[in-house]
Amino acid sequence: MAFHRFGHLALEPEQMLSNHEIESASKKARFPFPIVIDIWSLGPRRLQSNRYLAKKWKMQILTMPSWVVNALFQAGSKFSALQLEAPKLSIYGPNNALDYCASHLSFTNSEELRAKKELARMGIDSNKPFVCLVVRDSGHYASNGESESTGYDLLNTDVSTFELAAQGLAERGYQVVRMGAGAEKPMALKHANVFDYAKSNHRSAFLDIYLAGKCAFTISTQTGPDCVSLVFRRPVCYIDIARFSQFFLGTNIAYWNPTTLMKDGSRMTLQQVVDSGVALLKDPDDFEKQGIISVRSTPEVICQLAVEFAQMYENGFRQSADDEKIAHQANEIIERGMGEFGQNKFGNVTAHLNPAFLREQGDWFLA
């Protein structure tokens, strides 16, 4: 598996275990044949993106040292009878598995006590709701010696554009925890209920998982830690999504709004995005090659989206009939446009376009 990527280390095993549950429930035979054994490698310990998370998965799945699994693949390349099915390295799936199965990870009582003490040292009250803020920037990969092409500017975001949203959530009574690996740009915002955990000396592999797994919800630009929230079935509000082909359209705990994509000086409607194939683009450089420009949401708009999402959370995600109708209309456009590819990758489209976005932008976006 892609053990060196945080999101993959979180969601690949979760998707596999959930899919097994769904498939087992659909089989009538008590002992189905052929018998399939899944063998996992979580990679060399030094390369694992989160060692605590890898340790938790070892309690749930059959793992072997990476050199053993590699040897099995090498043998299969020489002798067809020993050939293994290649891993797909995917955090998606067509069964809407996250919607139908409970999380396969949990925290022990001793871990809960440990977390309470460590959060208290940070100044976070574990008895009050906290929100994770996940803002992708180029600092993490640069710190590991990895370079990103200019196309990744489509995905990377300056955390300062989310500070107004953090303040709005804090003033609503939430403790806001900015997540990250430590190489990101620091937050300038100073607020008693806003914690720049990514740049603190409190960071640990354990808290990286606990915070994302126990938060009320996560606000994210789509990168690693939000996958942990999905594993623990915590709702995620995604801001300024450009790559539909890399988004969690197949789970109803994901809420999102797209970035505004411009081509030839005009905003692209949702219908144009899916009809043109832009929704299927994966490589960020391909947007640039096709002359597509991203116009990000302003700090004020991000704040509005985040605060209204908090209101939805507080109301149990109940929506008005009008909001449900327009969201359903949007998902129908996506399902038709992404066709067989989307069905095979995501299953039924159950993620929700953020109602706050649709109320403001729906007239042109769904035209």
Secondary structure, 3 states (H helix, E strand, C coil): CCCCCHHHHHHHHHHHHHHHHHHHHHCCCCCCCCCCCCCECCCCHHHCCCHHHHHHHHCCCCECCHHHHHHHHHHHHHCHHHCCCCCCCCCCCCCCHHHHCCCCCCCCHHHHHHHHHHHHHHCCCCCCCEEEEECCCCHHHHHCCCCCCHHHHHCCCCHHHHHHHHHHHHHCCCEEEECCCCCCCCCCCCCCCEECHHHCCCCCHHHHHHHHHHCCEEEECCCCHHHHHHHCCCCEEEEEECCHHHCCCCCCCEEEEECEEEECCEECCHHHHHHCCHHHCCCHHHHHHCCEEEECCCHHHHHHHHHHHHHHHHCCCCCCHHHHHHHHHHHHHHHHHHHHHHHHHHCCCCCEECHHHHHHHHHHHCC
